[in-house]
Amino acid sequence: LASRGVERMWAPDLLASPGLLAALAALCAAVYLARRRPLNERGLPLIGSMLPFIRNPRTFVVERYRKYGQGFTVNLFLQDTAVFLGQEAEKALAKLDNKALAVHWPYHIRTLLGPRSISVALPAENARLRKLVAGTMGPKQLGAYAPELARLAFDCCEAWSAREGPFSFMEESARYAMDVATTFLFDQRFPPDRRDWLVGTFATWLGGFATLLPVEVPGTVFGKGMAARRELIAFFGECLADIRGGGGATAAAAARESGHRSALSRLMEARDDAGDVLDDATLKDTMLTLIFAGHDTTAHTMSSLLWHLREHPDILARLRAELDTRWDGRPESLTYDLLMSDALPVLDAVVKETLRLTPAVVQSPRQVISDAEVAGVRLCAGDGAIFSHVGTHTVEDPSAPGLEAPEAFQPDRFLGAEPLDKANPYAFVPFGAGPRMCLGYQLARLEVKAFVAVLARHWEWEVPDGSLSPFPIYAWMVTMTPPRKRGSA
């Protein structure tokens, strides 16, 4: 497969025929029974431990960690799967990924992401795409957008505080995250109706990930997700055409002279080591993947952070004191250097602790392509492997000082002489680890930091008493009040 390129990753669509689907299921069952080997937990016939794993991945891995240790084996729907968590397991992932391990997404997720997506690409193609995309996300490129992100946050908070009564913060933060994504990718903020269409269509596409029947039938979750994908891909095609011709070309030329250019413009012109540019199909799948990586997860992070600050007024007071003394409150002065350096340590620690409890990358599914051993567990070619980053963050690991009381919100873990992420880098992996680590992690951190700085520095908010926990995040509401006075607690 590796010699034939990313296109050959896709098997024929056998799922279109019920008869072939039944035959395929029987074949899988026969192969599974033939290669059956001892597991720590086999679970129910055929589906194994899939139901409790889907219901709550965090609880699933933590409970079995306490019973079996950092690595254990289970059956997840006809596949022997090794599950790992902890600092040593994360080191192994970084060492073995793209060698003994290959990325492994279920069929329906691969189909929704697209055959040219960087997330499903084989190692050589993945490395090529990562190098090209990384050129659009360096400090110089992100630095040009930091004040604009602050202005977006100001505009959102002003609009929210003008509303009467509580509103769903998760829904509104998703709109903010989409504004950030389009500003970065296309160097423009779309009108509210167009932005809301993007948010809604993207949510429908994302809903397809939750299907249990990956057959494209109109009206089903997966069918709706695939229809939404086609709409989004068509929209990205319009964006490419706009840049290449008409007013888009003029705007692109002006942007080249000013140095302030969209990530998409840079990506369209980028050339790989062979001197080739990306074709349109790859550009479209890349845009979809980048929005996927930075939109929904970022909205979750901001929602969780708001909750934690509400629950810990002492930490909020420390954060506000820092912002009051080290930032004058103007969007144009909230620069990349201020946000991403050591100038705002409390802000940095609050964001990192939120990412620890609500990581952007919850887990990394892999396929074993050559025999290996991790945390005392033997891996055989053909097995599945899951590296649980959320599990790594929420269990007490004796090899990672600083993870005491791991389920508590304690930003001070990231302050002092030996912050957790510096002393134990593989104990803090909110964006994954290794050669397939999330490419947009710096943009995500910048986006969240800009938003939290503006919100905490200028506004007050309340969560109605009926919201007793941050989960499910979609369910709780927020009331915003007019701007606070400088220096007030």
Secondary structure as UniProt FT lines:
FT   HELIX           2..4
FT   HELIX           6..9
FT   HELIX           14..16
FT   HELIX           18..34
FT   TURN            45..47
FT   HELIX           50..55
FT   HELIX           57..68
FT   STRAND          71..76
FT   STRAND          80..84
FT   HELIX           87..96
FT   TURN            98..100
FT   STRAND          101..103
FT   HELIX           107..113
FT   TURN            115..116
FT   TURN            118..120
FT   HELIX           123..134
FT   TURN            135..136
FT   HELIX           139..143
FT   TURN            144..145
FT   HELIX           146..161
FT   STRAND          167..168
FT   HELIX           169..186
FT   HELIX           192..207
FT   HELIX           208..210
FT   TURN            218..219
FT   HELIX           221..244
FT   HELIX           247..258
FT   HELIX           263..269
FT   TURN            273..274
FT   HELIX           280..294
FT   HELIX           296..311
FT   HELIX           313..326
FT   HELIX           331..333
FT   HELIX           336..340
FT   TURN            342..343
FT   HELIX           345..357
FT   STRAND          363..368
FT   STRAND          372..374
FT   TURN            375..376
FT   STRAND          377..379
FT   TURN            381..382
FT   STRAND          384..388
FT   HELIX           389..393
FT   TURN            398..399
FT   TURN            401..402
FT   TURN            406..407
FT   HELIX           411..414
FT   HELIX           420..423
FT   HELIX           425..427
FT   TURN            430..431
FT   HELIX           434..436
FT   TURN            439..440
FT   HELIX           441..458
FT   STRAND          460..462
FT   TURN            465..466
FT   HELIX           473..475
FT   STRAND          477..481
FT   TURN            486..487
//
